[in-house]
Amino acid sequence: MKQSKSNLQFPKHFLWGAATAAHQVEGNTHNQWTVWELEHTKSLATQASYQYGDLENWNDIKQQAKDPHNYVSASAVDHYTMHEQDFDLLKKMHMNAFRFSIEWSRVEPKEGVWDAKEIEYYKRYIEKLKRRNIEPVVTLFHFTLPVWFAELGGFERRQNVRYFTRFAEKIIRELGVNVRYIVTLNEPEVYVAASYLAGHWPPNKTSKWLTWRVTNNLAYAHNQAAKKIHAINRRYKVSIAKNTSYIYAGDDAWLSRLTANVLQYLRDDYFLRKVIKQCDWLGVNYYFSDRVYGYRVHNPDKKVSDLGWDMSPENLQFALERLHEKYDLPIIITENGLADGQDAERQWWITQTLLAMHKAVQNGVKLEGYLHWSLLDNFEWDKGFWPQFGLVSVDRKTQQRTLRPSALWFGKIIKHLREQ
Ligand code: BGC
């Protein structure tokens, strides 16, 4: 990185930052996930060796993975009360952007009942970011739903979408001019696949019909929310955070190429085509690539993260170029990172990512920002706390934060890139 970093060029006013989501960091939330966790802690802990026993680092994680407490978000990393400290950590890394989500269940704990104190909390939260010259990137749905909304059938029912758009409109009116970048939905297909196809997330349904239905209702929810937000003010920049992987054929066989194209279409374009007209920019979450042989994904297992995910940060370039060619919108990377408890690969990962972004920019991609997942170690959904994605490690007994070596290094790189 040393010789090449001075050659790296990114557009002026580039957003350099990190990302989080309310339920994963705030602590003491009450939503459909909180309820689900409490019902599933024991079974998740019992299944841990079956689920993760093959991972290379199983010995390091097994104690935590077999502990039922691991699967309860509880006080998480207490970001709700410690957010100012966390904003200072962003500053330490010379960052100028932060992505987070507004917890709908705090703002509207009962149908139609707004909690003024919680709304005020988020207003102050954003003011504190602005005071530090950090651009907020606000997510409205990051996998959690108020219990009342889930009980009404959540996004399974088209008529429920109006509750989400009402929340979107209300909160954006309240937050006013202090926000500009809005993500309506985080990774809609990941949510649908885990909750309605594979069924390992709440509400644990396995139905192709619901998979299709919820996908379409989420697209509708984005479009409706975006229209309402734009009607408040056209200056708001609205998008979704689109999970993408770079899918490529591992050989020259026509079947491999066909499968790669079909998979890419189903995973990316099916949804994007429905919402793209109501997007001012495109949020991209990139974690891994998928190599296809014949009709199956078979990734090289040369380098994997703590979660066993293929690590090909360099392929971000091709993922970005593809989305640029197809949709021609400004892009912000809204998530990118790896589970790496030892911090052994993070610096390498970020280096490769910066090179990939730089090449994509040179090839015409209108890249406007990079938000690393995640600022803090946090609650990784059904896996609990053992996967560590944070630039900052957190000791959950004391809630003490420590910048990892890779974060200190990344901070210096950001400073250099911003001074250019
Ligand atoms: C989600 C995050 C999650 C991350 C790592 C993304 O799918 O948006 O909430 O923590 O991936 O698994």
Residues whose N, C-alpha, C, O or C-beta is under 5 A from the ligand:
A	BS01	BGC	E187
